[in-house]
């Protein structure tokens, strides 16, 4: 019987700094007390001397707790103020600690030949070592926490900047498609073809609803991306009818793979613009997805004219111009506007060097765009309530 595991996440020790401080306080001073007690017994001190050790440990615990309040106010000041005030406060604290220790020992040994000054000097070095080490650890731990918090903040800001850039790149595509579709609807209305116009408007609303529901930086499965692409193609089929022919070759193993949302729509839009529209008989667009080792490979190809002979595919990522000198040869121009550069930038932002984005003519004719991404499958939520699962019922 398979039992669902409850999601347990380890909590960072310094996730709650106040709780971590008191844990370290009790463990540290408890360990110091144990060490001094063992040392006293090893030096043949009577058992009653353990009371002196206990009082000394409680005193150190109390004084260090007060020091923590003072150090907290000093740690973010200018270095000369922090370290100067720390040295002064530490000297006073050690003097107070030694005074209390010497006074308690003098009460414990009233007939001792050692005077109070000798007792004070005798415990002063021990107390200086304890409070000095405690102070050093306090500052070291807190400086470490501050550095970690600054690193976390920097990573958060970098993630926010990347997310904003990805969102900007995604939103660049929608206005172009929206303009073309609304222009087609307007033409149908002018021609008084209300039924096709209404159908196209319904499909457009379904497509836009999807784009608004999904996060611009989110990822979807290949199956979800294909369904969204079909919403877009339903709109374009009303414009081009039999001139637009599509084929989907999606392997079952690739359907659950994750990819950036709305990644394929601008590629298909380019194929329609430069392949289907360029030929009187239209063209066929093929969308394929398969797993190649640890990578997901997605290909969008068409049977259009492709790039003119001798054209470098890298020129597709240039800046589009409307110059009268631009070539009028059917097929992909020197630039495709924001479409292909946008996809390239989105992939670079999301996957860095772990992705591959290639464009070029197919050997059998036409144009193809190939994308390879690290394969990541969508995780299904674990079922916590199963028969016989005691963890789920607890």
N, C-alpha and C positions, 0 to 999 in steps of 0.2 A: 504494500500500500504506500503510495506516495503522499507524503505529508508536506503541506505548504509551509514554508519558512516565514516567520514573522520578520519584517524588515527592522533590523537592529542596527543603528548607526552609532559608532563610537563617539563619545562626547570629548572634545579637546579638554585637557587638564586645566588650561587657563581660559576656557570658555566663560566661566564665571570667576572673575578675578578675586572677588571678595571671598568666595568659598575656598578657592585655591590658596589664598593667603593664610586662612585659619588652619587649613590642613597642614601646610608647611610649618606653621607656628607650633602646632601640637607635636608633630613628628620631630621637628628639629630640637625643641627644648626637652621633649621626652627622651630623645636619644642622648642629649647632653647630660641629663639627669642620670640616666642609666650608666653612662660612661664614668661619671664622677662617683656614683655609688659603688661600682665595681672597683674603681681605683682606691676608694677609701677602705673597703673590706680587704683588698689585697695588701694594704699598708697597716693591717691589724687595728684599724679603728673600731671602736665598739659599735654595736648595732644602733645605739641611740644617735650616733653621728649622722645616720641617714636622714634624721629630721632636719639637720643643718643643710644637707644637700637638697632636700625637698623645698625648704624655704628659699634657698639661693636660686633654685630653678624657677620657682613661682615669681620671685623678684625679677629675674632676667626676662621672663615671659611678659610681665607687666610693663617693664621699662621699654622693651623692644616694641610692644604694642603702641606705646606713646610715641616712640621714635618713628614708627610707620606713618603716623598722622603728620608729623613734622616733615619727614622726608617727602611725603606726597605733595606737600606745598612747595618744596624746594626743587623737585626734580626737573621741572620745566622752566626754571629761571636761567639767567645767564650763568655760564660755568663758574665765573669767579664768585658769584653769590652762592651758587649751589654748594661748591666744595668748601668755600670758606665757612659758611654757616654750618655745614655738616660737621666739619672738624671741631667747631666750637661746641655744638650740641652734643656730639659724641663724647668730648672730654667731660662735659658736665654729667652726662648719663653714666659714664664709667666711674666718675668720682662718687656719684650717688649710689651706684651699685656696690662699689667697694666699701663705702661707709656703712651701708646696711649689712653687708656680709660680715664686716669686722665687728660691728655692734652685736650681731647675733652670736658670733663665736665667743665674744667676751662674756656674754651672758651664759653661754654653755660652759665656759671654763673660767669661772670667777677667780680661781686661785692660780691662774697661769702667770708665769714669770714674764711673758711677752706683753709689752704695753700695747695700747690701742694703735699707736702709730706703726708699730711693727706688724700688727695684724692687718692694718689698712694697706700697707705696702705689699704684704704677702699675698693678699687676694686681688690687689689692683691689676697685676699683670694677667692673672687668669680672666678677670672680668673684661679687661681690655681686649684680650684675644677673642672672647666670646662675642662681645658686642661689635668689635671691629669686623669679625668674620660675618656676623649677621648683617651689618650695614653694607658690606661689599656685596653679599648675595642679594640683598634687597634691591640695590641699584642695578646690578647685573641682570636680574630677572626682569625688572621693570623696563630697562632699556631694550632688552630682547623683545618684550611684548610690544613696545612701541614700534620697533623696526618691523615686526611681523604685521602689525596693524597698518603701517604705512605701505608695506608691500601688498597687503590685501586690498587696500584702497586704490593703489595704483593699478592692480589687476582688474578691479571693478571698473575703474574709469576707462581702461583700455577696452574692456568688454563692451562697455556702453558706447564707446566711440565706434567700435567695429559694428555693433548692432545698428547704430544710427546710419552708418555708411551703407550697410546691407539694405536697410529699409529704404534709403534714398535710391539705391540702384534698382530695387524692385519697383518703386513707385514711378520711376522714369518710363517704364514700359506701358503702364495702363493708359495714360492720356492718348498715346498714339493709336492704340487699338480702339479706344473709346471713340475717338474722332472718326475713324473709318467706319465703324459700325453705325454711329448716329447719322453719318452722311448717307449711308445706304438706306437707313430707315426713312430719312427725309426724302430721298429719291422715290421710294415706294409710296410714301404718302402723297407726293406730288403727282404720281402716276395713278393715284386713287386705288392702289392695290393694298387695301386696308388689312386683309387677312394675312398676307405674307409679312406686312409691316408689324402687325400685332404678334405674330409668331416669332419674328426676329427680336422684338422688344422683350418678349417673355424669356427667350433664351439668354438675351443679354442680362436681364435682371438675375437669372439663375447664376450666370458666370460671375457677375459683380458681387452677389451675395457670398459666393465662395471666397473671393479675394478679400472681402471685408472680415469674414469670420476667421480666416487663417492669418497668423502673425506674419509680417513681412520677412522676419528672420527665421520663421519656423521651417520645419522639415516635414515632409509627408512621405508616404510610401509610393512606390512606383505605380501601384494600382490606383491610388487616389489621384496621382498626377495624370494618369491616362484618362480617368473619368472626367477630370477637369478639362483636359485637352479636347475631349469629345464634345463638351459643351461649347467650346470655342469653334470647333469644326462644324457643329450644327449651324452656327451663325454663318460661317463662310460658305457652307454648302448651299445656303439660300441665295448667295450672291453668284456663285460660279456653277452651281448645278453639276452636270455631268463632266465638266472640265476639271473638277477637283476630285481626284480619286485617292483614297487613303488605305493604308494597310498597317496593321499592328502585329508585330512579332514579339510578344512579351513572354519570356520563359516563366514558368510557374515559380521557379526558384528565385527569380528576381522581383516578383510582385511585392514581397514584403520588405524590400530594401528601401532605405531612407534616402531622400534627396531633397534639395532646396525646393520649396514650393514655387510653382509657375516658372520653372526653368525651361520647359520645352515650348511653351506658348510662343515666345518671340522667335524661336528657331523655326517653328512651323509657319509663323507669320512671314518670315523672310522667304521661306520656300514658296509660299503662295504668291508673294509679291514679285519674285524674280524668276519663278519657274512656271507656275500656273498662269499668271497674268501675261507672261511674255510669249506664250505659245497659243496659237488659235485652238489647238486641240487640248490644251491644258497639260497637266502632268500628274504623275502619281507621287505621293509623299508616303514614305515608309518610316515608321517609328519602331525601333527595335531595342530591346533591353535584355541583357543576359549577364551571367556571372562568369568572369574570367579570372580564375584563381581567387585571390582575396579582393578583387576589384569588381565594381559594378560598371558595365559598359553600356552606354546609351547612345544610339545612333539615330540621327534624323537625316534622311537622304531623299532626293527627288530625281525625277527623270527629265529635268529641264535642261536648258542649254549649258548650265554650269558657268565656270569662269572662262573668259576669253583666252585663247591660246597664248601661252607665254606670260600670263599674269601671275605675279607672286601672291600667294594666299595671304601673306602678312599685310598686304595693302588693304585688306578688308577691314583692318582695325584703324584706318586713318580717319581723318575728319571729312565728313561728307560735304561736298560742294555742289552748287547748282550752276556751275559755269557752263557757258554755251559750248565750250570746247570739250565737255565730257563726252565719252564715247557713247554712241547710240546702239551698240551691239546688244542684242538680247542677252539676258542672263545677269549674274551678279555684277554690280558695278565695282569701281575701285574702292568704295566704302558702302557699308550697309547701315550707316547712321549709328544709333546708339545700341542696336540689337546685339550684335556679336561682341563688341567691346564690353557691353554691360554684363553679358553672361561670363565672359572671361574674368572680369573684375569680381563678380560675385563668387565665382569658384575660388579665385585666389584668396579672397577674404575669408571664406569659410573653411578651406582645406589646405591653403598654403601650397607647398611643393608636393603634396600627396595626391594631386589631381592631374589629369591630362586633358587638354582641350585642343583638338585639331580640326582644321577645315581644309577642304580641297575638292578637286574633281574626282569622281569615281572612274575606275578603268572602263566600265561599260557605258559611261556617259552620265551626265548629271552632276549634282553637287551633294556633298555629305559633310555633316558635322558629327564628330565623335567625341564623347565625353567619358572619362573614366574617373570614378570616385571610389574611395575605400568603402567596402561593403559593410553596412551596419543594418541589421534587421530590427524591425520594430518589436519591442518586447511586449508580450501579452501579459495583462495583469494577472497576478497569482490569485487563485481561488482560495480564500481563507476559510470559508465555511464548507467543509467536506465531511461526509459521513465518516466517523471514526477519527476525526482530527481533533484531538484533545486541546491542542494549542489554539485552534480557531474558536473553540467553545469556551476557553478560559476567560 
